[in-house]
Amino acid sequence: MPQDPSTAPETQYPLKVQAIRSQGNRPKLYVYIPIPLAAAIGLNPGDSVQWELLDRNELHLIRLTPSRPSTRQRSRSKH
């Protein structure tokens, strides 16, 4: 049965690129990842990632180090 769109989890997170300006330095551009999106993909502070340019309108975020699963797997006992 299809999920009601009004109760579906958010899958799009519009945001603006921010510029940080330090005195005497060129501005640096930052993109922040919203917490719900980071949680959905298991991204944590300090994780190593890199961007891959697919075309002028699309970037691909690549995790450089695999993340640990955030849930425990249950072992199945054979009784």
C-alpha positions as semicolon CSV with decimal commas, in nm:
position;residue;x (nm);y (nm);z (nm)
1;M;0,000;0,000;0,000
2;P;0,149;0,342;-0,094
3;Q;0,248;0,570;0,190
4;D;0,040;0,884;0,244
5;P;0,258;1,176;0,114
6;S;0,155;1,391;0,411
7;T;0,320;1,140;0,650
8;A;0,619;1,047;0,431
9;P;0,961;1,142;0,571
10;E;1,118;1,452;0,418
11;T;1,356;1,360;0,135
12;Q;1,448;1,705;0,010
13;Y;1,636;1,963;0,216
14;P;1,666;2,299;0,037
15;L;1,948;2,514;0,173
16;K;2,167;2,804;0,073
17;V;2,542;2,801;0,028
18;Q;2,701;3,023;0,290
19;A;3,016;3,230;0,261
20;I;3,256;3,272;0,553
21;R;3,483;3,573;0,518
22;S;3,800;3,607;0,723
23;Q;3,992;3,931;0,723
24;G;4,257;3,926;0,453
25;N;4,147;3,590;0,309
26;R;3,925;3,492;0,022
27;P;3,572;3,384;0,117
28;K;3,516;3,013;0,174
29;L;3,187;2,854;0,074
30;Y;3,014;2,612;0,307
31;V;2,722;2,374;0,266
32;Y;2,568;2,242;0,584
33;I;2,404;1,901;0,595
34;P;2,075;1,909;0,787
35;I;2,069;1,685;1,096
36;P;1,778;1,465;0,972
37;L;1,964;1,398;0,647
38;A;2,292;1,326;0,827
39;A;2,110;1,088;1,061
40;A;1,939;0,912;0,771
41;I;2,274;0,833;0,606
42;G;2,467;0,779;0,929
43;L;2,696;1,078;0,881
44;N;2,877;1,189;1,195
45;P;3,103;1,482;1,286
46;G;3,459;1,403;1,185
47;D;3,363;1,159;0,905
48;S;3,577;1,193;0,593
49;V;3,386;1,263;0,273
50;Q;3,460;1,412;-0,066
51;W;3,254;1,562;-0,345
52;E;3,243;1,417;-0,696
53;L;3,131;1,656;-0,969
54;L;2,883;1,479;-1,198
55;D;2,790;1,791;-1,396
56;R;2,730;2,161;-1,326
57;N;2,402;2,084;-1,150
58;E;2,483;1,769;-0,959
59;L;2,735;1,669;-0,693
60;H;2,782;1,325;-0,542
61;L;2,895;1,293;-0,178
62;I;3,130;1,000;-0,122
63;R;3,210;0,862;0,222
64;L;3,586;0,792;0,235
65;T;3,570;0,572;0,542
66;P;3,285;0,325;0,591
67;S;3,055;0,408;0,877
68;R;2,962;0,165;1,147
69;P;2,600;0,053;1,146
70;S;2,399;0,250;1,400
71;T;2,176;-0,044;1,488
72;R;2,269;-0,378;1,634
73;Q;2,201;-0,690;1,434
74;R;2,018;-0,961;1,616
75;S;2,167;-1,305;1,598
76;R;1,931;-1,584;1,508
77;S;1,950;-1,882;1,737
78;K;1,882;-2,227;1,595
79;H;1,672;-2,404;1,855
